[in-house]
Amino acid sequence: MKHLSVSLLSLLLSLLLLQGCGGGGGGDSDGPNSSGGTTYTGSTAEATIDASNAKDLATGAASGTQQAVVSDALSEVAMRPQETPTSKLMDVAPRIAQWIDRLRSPNAAKTTDLTAEICDAGGRAIADTNEAETEGSITFTNCALSDMEGGTLVANGSVTFSANTGTDSLRMVFNVTVTYIGDSQAINLTLACSNISSASVACSMTSDFTGIDGRVYRVEDLSVSGNEFSGFYVSMTFYDPDHGRGDVTTSQPLTYDCAEAVPGSGMLTLSGGSGTFATASFDNCSAYTVTVDGVGITYNW
């Protein structure tokens, strides 16, 4: 693709170099941006955590960790076979760039079958570009991808991509449904990269989703480690539509073996403004305990 090849090849090389630095969630960003599909429109101010809002924040953060784990798995298989010990979220761009570069042959059609490159365990992946060859999409139909832990992820939906040589930027939006570790999750994930033709490439990651309580949340700056057997460690910036922004870290590894998309065990710490914080421990698939200022209250899902 003559319009995209130089920038995308540079992006590929630059982000591969970032892997060696353990590149994770953030980058230069003016703040949260909306993803495809579900869109977050709530507060972006820093949350002050207290007894009046800790339950809401803990409920949303619990859903957010599941979103982070599935998003991370999606990006991990997207950049297969390269593996780093840190989150794979920022490493999705090299694989997408590789897919796009696959289309750049002067003789390539506007529609290209990428099934062999992507869906190693079944299904289909078809890429389409616009007439100017500056943007396009890859559509997944029951596309089964093996992950690095020996499991399989099945994706349906699309990832759209667009490059702007004038602003030296690349934007990718995942709008897919992913089935992984026994659960189906809607993933609305946006990756926006600037300075893509230089070694100073910077990317920001954003995912908007509907939580178990029906409210729309946002997570970004995601980092995930672990697996479904030993549990997952998740850290992220989390946005609650009513109470605002906080940081989430994992105090004890999270497991997901519940019918609902919530942890069945583990513990989170939520940190807000002015040194405020709370913990949420997941006792089983039916109950969780939120502790603020040394007082713990148990709730049922």
KACORWO-V346383 format. One record per residue. N is the residue number from 1. D_FIRST is the distance of its C-alpha to the first C-alpha in Angstrom with 1 decimal. Layout:
n:d_first
N:D_FIRST
N:D_FIRST
This chain:
n:d_first
1:0.0
2:3.8
3:5.6
4:5.6
5:5.6
6:9.0
7:10.6
8:9.8
9:10.9
10:13.8
11:14.6
12:14.8
13:17.2
14:19.1
15:19.8
16:20.8
17:23.3
18:24.5
19:25.5
20:28.1
21:29.6
22:30.1
23:27.7
24:29.0
25:29.1
26:28.9
27:27.3
28:27.5
29:28.1
30:30.1
31:31.5
32:30.8
33:28.0
34:28.1
35:26.1
36:25.1
37:28.2
38:31.3
39:31.6
40:34.0
41:36.2
42:39.1
43:40.6
44:38.7
45:41.9
46:43.3
47:45.5
48:49.2
49:50.1
50:53.7
51:55.7
52:54.7
53:50.9
54:50.5
55:50.6
56:47.7
57:45.6
58:46.4
59:45.5
60:42.1
61:41.4
62:42.3
63:39.7
64:37.2
65:37.7
66:36.8
67:33.7
68:32.8
69:33.5
70:31.4
71:28.5
72:28.8
73:28.9
74:25.8
75:23.8
76:25.6
77:24.5
78:20.9
79:20.6
80:22.8
81:24.1
82:24.3
83:27.6
84:29.4
85:32.8
86:31.8
87:30.0
88:26.6
89:25.5
90:23.6
91:22.0
92:20.0
93:17.1
94:16.3
95:16.2
96:14.0
97:11.5
98:12.0
99:11.5
100:8.2
101:7.1
102:8.7
103:6.2
104:3.3
105:6.1
106:6.8
107:9.6
108:8.4
109:10.4
110:10.1
111:12.6
112:12.5
113:15.7
114:15.5
115:19.3
116:20.0
117:18.0
118:19.5
119:22.7
120:24.8
121:28.0
122:27.3
123:25.7
124:22.2
125:18.8
126:16.4
127:13.0
128:12.2
129:9.6
130:11.0
131:10.8
132:9.2
133:6.3
134:8.2
135:10.3
136:11.5
137:14.1
138:15.4
139:18.8
140:21.5
141:24.5
142:27.3
143:24.8
144:27.1
145:26.0
146:28.6
147:29.3
148:30.7
149:34.2
150:34.5
151:33.9
152:31.5
153:29.5
154:28.7
155:26.1
156:25.8
157:23.7
158:20.2
159:18.1
160:16.0
161:13.5
162:12.5
163:11.5
164:13.4
165:12.9
166:16.4
167:18.1
168:16.0
169:16.1
170:14.7
171:16.7
172:17.1
173:20.0
174:21.6
175:24.0
176:25.4
177:28.8
178:29.4
179:32.4
180:33.4
181:36.9
182:38.6
183:37.3
184:34.7
185:33.1
186:30.9
187:28.2
188:26.8
189:24.9
190:22.9
191:21.1
192:20.4
193:19.2
194:19.7
195:19.2
196:16.1
197:15.5
198:19.1
199:21.6
200:23.3
201:20.9
202:23.0
203:22.7
204:25.1
205:25.7
206:27.6
207:28.9
208:31.2
209:33.5
210:36.8
211:39.6
212:42.5
213:44.6
214:42.3
215:41.2
216:37.6
217:36.8
218:34.1
219:33.4
220:31.2
221:31.3
222:31.7
223:32.9
224:34.0
225:35.8
226:38.1
227:38.0
228:39.7
229:42.7
230:43.7
231:42.3
232:39.5
233:39.7
234:37.7
235:37.5
236:35.8
237:36.3
238:37.6
239:38.2
240:41.1
241:41.1
242:44.7
243:45.5
244:42.4
245:40.5
246:41.7
247:40.7
248:41.1
249:41.8
250:43.2
251:46.8
252:47.1
253:44.3
254:43.3
255:43.5
256:42.3
257:44.5
258:45.6
259:45.2
260:43.9
261:40.8
262:43.1
263:44.2
264:47.3
265:48.3
266:47.4
267:47.7
268:45.6
269:46.5
270:45.5
271:45.8
272:46.1
273:47.4
274:50.8
275:50.9
276:51.1
277:50.0
278:50.7
279:50.2
280:49.4
281:50.6
282:49.7
283:53.0
284:51.8
285:49.8
286:52.4
287:53.2
288:52.0
289:53.9
290:53.0
291:54.9
292:55.3
293:58.0
294:59.4
295:60.0
296:58.2
297:57.9
298:56.8
299:54.9
300:54.0
301:50.5
